[in-house]
Amino acid sequence: MSHISPDPEPERTTGLEPGGGVPPGETPPAESSLPEAGPRETHNPPEGWSRAPLAAIIVLVVLVAAFFLAYALVLIL
């Protein structure tokens, strides 16, 4: 299996000066602005967390805090 280098060969690549520099006018034009980057996504609006996952996280945090509080009280007594 032969290995093909992704780097261009300077002696066979057009538009390169000796030493690997690129002369003015050989570079591609700049990209257009971002509003034309793709279609507008309306199916996933960033409205925030829904109530069920947020409630589940809060309940889990309260249970873990209660466990550690009870564990600390058992250690003290």
Backbone hydrogen bonds in HBPLUS format (Angstrom, degrees):
<---DONOR---> <-ACCEPTOR-->    atom                        ^
c    i                          cat <-CA-CA->   ^        H-A-AA   ^      H-
h    n   atom  resd res      DA  || num        DHA   H-A  angle D-A-AA Bond
n    s   type  num  typ     dist DA aas  dist angle  dist       angle   num
A0012-ARG N   A0009-GLU O   3.00 MM   3  5.49 149.6  2.10 115.7 124.8     1
A0013-THR N   A0009-GLU O   3.02 MM   4  5.97 116.6  2.43 151.9 168.7     2
A0017-GLU N   A0021-GLY O   2.72 MM   4  5.11 171.3  1.73 151.2 154.4     3
A0020-GLY N   A0017-GLU O   2.96 MM   3  5.54 153.0  2.04 145.5 144.1     4
A0026-GLU N   A0023-PRO O   3.25 MM   3  5.90 158.9  2.30 138.8 140.5     5
A0037-ALA N   A0034-LEU O   2.85 MM   3  5.06 153.0  1.92 130.3 127.1     6
A0047-GLU N   A0045-PRO O   2.93 MM   2  5.64 131.7  2.17 107.9  93.3     7
A0055-ALA N   A0051-ARG O   2.88 MM   4  5.96 156.2  1.94 150.6 157.3     8
A0056-ALA N   A0052-ALA O   2.97 MM   4  6.16 158.3  2.02 152.8 158.7     9
A0057-ILE N   A0053-PRO O   3.02 MM   4  6.21 154.9  2.08 145.9 152.0    10
A0058-ILE N   A0054-LEU O   3.04 MM   4  6.26 159.1  2.09 146.8 152.4    11
A0059-VAL N   A0055-ALA O   2.94 MM   4  6.14 162.4  1.97 151.7 156.3    12
A0060-LEU N   A0056-ALA O   3.01 MM   4  6.14 158.1  2.05 144.2 150.3    13
A0061-VAL N   A0057-ILE O   2.96 MM   4  6.17 157.8  2.01 149.3 155.1    14
A0062-VAL N   A0058-ILE O   2.97 MM   4  6.19 159.4  2.01 150.5 156.0    15
A0063-LEU N   A0059-VAL O   2.95 MM   4  6.16 158.9  1.99 150.2 155.8    16
A0064-VAL N   A0060-LEU O   3.01 MM   4  6.21 161.6  2.05 149.9 154.4    17
A0065-ALA N   A0061-VAL O   2.97 MM   4  6.13 161.2  2.01 148.2 153.7    18
A0066-ALA N   A0062-VAL O   2.88 MM   4  6.05 156.7  1.93 148.0 154.6    19
A0067-PHE N   A0063-LEU O   2.95 MM   4  6.14 153.8  2.02 146.1 153.1    20
A0068-PHE N   A0064-VAL O   3.09 MM   4  6.36 165.0  2.11 152.3 154.9    21
A0069-LEU N   A0065-ALA O   2.96 MM   4  6.13 150.1  2.05 145.6 154.5    22
A0070-ALA N   A0066-ALA O   2.91 MM   4  6.07 163.5  1.94 150.7 154.7    23
A0071-TYR N   A0067-PHE O   2.88 MM   4  6.07 156.3  1.94 149.1 156.4    24
A0072-ALA N   A0068-PHE O   2.95 MM   4  6.07 152.9  2.02 140.0 146.8    25
A0073-LEU N   A0069-LEU O   3.00 MM   4  6.27 155.1  2.06 147.1 153.8    26
A0074-VAL N   A0070-ALA O   2.99 MM   4  6.23 152.3  2.07 148.3 155.3    27
A0075-LEU N   A0071-TYR O   3.07 MM   4  6.30 151.5  2.16 143.9 151.2    28
A0076-ILE N   A0072-ALA O   3.02 MM   4  6.24 148.2  2.13 145.6 154.1    29
A0077-LEU N   A0073-LEU O   3.11 MM   4  6.25 160.7  2.14 147.5 151.8    30
